[in-house]
């Protein structure tokens, strides 16, 4: 619009000149009109020229501000005291930020290796477990992927993508039966428990699928002091780790574990160093928890098994476990300048599947460390055996209880018989006492009768003798046959 007005000014000025020339013959309305138009044209020109100058000044300020902002953001330059652009140490140029971005991406790639190959978004339809123990395959659909490079028979590990506060947790290990594009048919890799079945039946909006259980690394939980203070970090990135939990019963345990994660790389006061050394010597503290930074006094070489020794020069700093650092200090090779506590690492794959540990030294056989899956199968077998033994013991106890009841009944019967027999024995004793008394009486009577019989016998013998004498005296003598007579 301002350009159109500027274009009209020459036309108005030209018309004023023409009218002024025409009006030179005398003062008339044309001369007056020309003079007025000339004044208006001059005033308008002056006003519009001022507007244009103001606009140019404003645009110069805007352009200057944009140029300064571009220089500040793109080249990390800021106006100096003399108005010239000088490097701003508080900022970084786009080129430096691009280099930092590439470096952080490399660090992030290194840190993200703790997860391995995984898929963030997936839909989970759990396997169906019948009452008789039969398992129907479930389905796993990995979104945003047309075809996944997973072979049949592979083992996958599923995590609920919900936060821990919303009961997000480890769902279990599953074996792949069939692959159809991005849809996988899966079955449990381990026999499910009733708790697993209950967990699977709960709604799961999204699950995260891991080809291998995530490896625990200190770098994944490292946080720099600048990041904690809210400033631009200069060191490692802050990457949160995952937690898995049961909703209620393990909450306190998980809070303590989370506190251990947050305490990673915390400095230990110097006055506590001797206590830590004593704890490590007495095996009251697990090795690998405390690490020390040492400064070498002179050039020193540390041997490495199966590799070249590592050379350290004077005033060079390095980090070792506290036991090694203490030995270097006792040998007078280096001095400890800092001690920090690092949280213990956990290998979920080893914890689940176990591993073989090879002791140092020749001729030593590897030691098999069983994982929770094997231990679970052993415990389940033990539970089955104990359950069967308990059932047998219960049946034996019931049989023993039945026999005991029979024996108690027999004992009651015998006790009743014993009471009856005792009553009969008491009655028999009373009868025996009466018999004894009667026997004594009968014996006395018998003795009296015998005495009377003896007396009567004597009397009878005397009477018989007298009777025989009387008979012999009155009767003739008997006739005696002659000798030889028949």
BELCOR-V361479 format. One record per backbone hydrogen bond with DSSP energy under -0.5 kcal/mol. NH is the residue of the N-H (numbers start at 1). CO is the residue of the C=O. If there is no record, write none. Layout:
# BELCOR-V361479
nh=<NH NH>
co=<CO CO>
This chain:
# BELCOR-V361479
nh=<5 6 7 8 9 10 11 12 13 14 15 16 17 18 19 20 21 22 23 24 25 26 28 32 33 34 35 36 37 38 39 40 41 42 43 44 45 46 47 48 49 50 51 52 53 54 55 56 57 58 59 60 61 62 63 64 65 66 67 68 69 70 71 72 73 74 75 75 76 77 78 80 83 86 88 89 91 94 95 97 98 99 100 101 102 103 104 105 106 107 108 109 110 111 112 113 113 114 115 116 119 122 123 125 125 126 128 130 130 133 136 138 139 140 141 142 142 143 143 145 148 150 153 154 156 157 158 159 160 161 166 167 168 171 172 174 175 176 177 177 178 180 182 183 184 184 185 186 186 187 189 190 197 198 199 200 201 202 202 207 208 209 210 211 215 216 221 222 224 228 229 230 231 239 239 240 245 251 254 255 256 257 258 259 260 261 262 263 264 265 266 266 268 272 273 276 277 278 279 280 281 282 283 284 285 289 291 292 293 294 294 295 296 297 298 300 302 303 304 307 310 311 312 315 316 318 320 322 325 326 327 328 329 330 331 332 333 334 335 337 338 340 341 342 342 348 348 351 352 353 354 355 357 358 359 364 367 368 369 369 370 371 372 373 375 376 377 378 379 380 381 382 383 384 385 386 387 388 389 390 391 392 393 394 395 396 397 398 399 400 401 402 403 404 405 406 407 408 409 410 411 412 413 414 415 416 417 418 419 420 421 422 423 424 425 426 427 428 429 430 431 432 433 434 435 436 437 438 439 440 441 442 443 444 445 446 447 448 449 450 451 452 453 454 455 456 457 458 459 460 461 462 463 464 465 466 467 468 469 470 471 472 473 474 475 481 485>
co=<1 2 3 4 5 6 7 8 9 10 11 12 13 14 15 16 17 18 19 21 22 23 26 28 29 30 31 32 33 34 35 36 37 38 39 40 41 42 43 44 45 46 47 48 49 50 51 52 53 54 55 56 57 58 59 60 61 62 63 64 65 66 67 68 69 70 70 71 72 71 86 84 80 78 76 87 88 74 74 93 94 95 96 97 98 99 100 101 102 103 104 105 106 107 108 109 110 111 112 112 209 120 141 123 139 124 136 128 134 130 128 186 125 184 123 140 182 121 141 142 181 148 176 151 174 210 172 208 169 206 163 164 163 158 158 156 187 154 175 185 185 183 180 180 140 182 178 138 184 175 173 173 193 194 195 196 197 198 199 122 159 119 157 117 114 346 218 219 236 224 225 227 226 222 237 238 168 248 250 251 252 253 254 255 256 257 258 259 261 341 263 341 339 269 270 272 273 274 275 276 277 278 280 279 279 286 340 320 338 292 318 335 316 333 333 312 310 301 307 304 302 309 300 296 313 294 292 290 321 322 323 324 325 326 327 329 328 328 295 293 293 291 266 289 340 214 346 347 348 349 350 369 367 356 357 361 357 366 355 367 368 353 351 352 371 372 373 374 375 376 377 378 379 380 381 382 383 384 385 386 387 388 389 390 391 392 393 394 395 396 397 398 399 400 401 402 403 404 405 406 407 408 409 410 411 412 413 414 415 416 417 418 419 420 421 422 423 424 425 426 427 428 429 430 431 432 433 434 435 436 437 438 439 440 441 442 443 444 445 446 447 448 449 450 451 452 453 454 455 456 457 458 459 460 461 462 463 464 465 466 467 468 469 470 471 479 482>
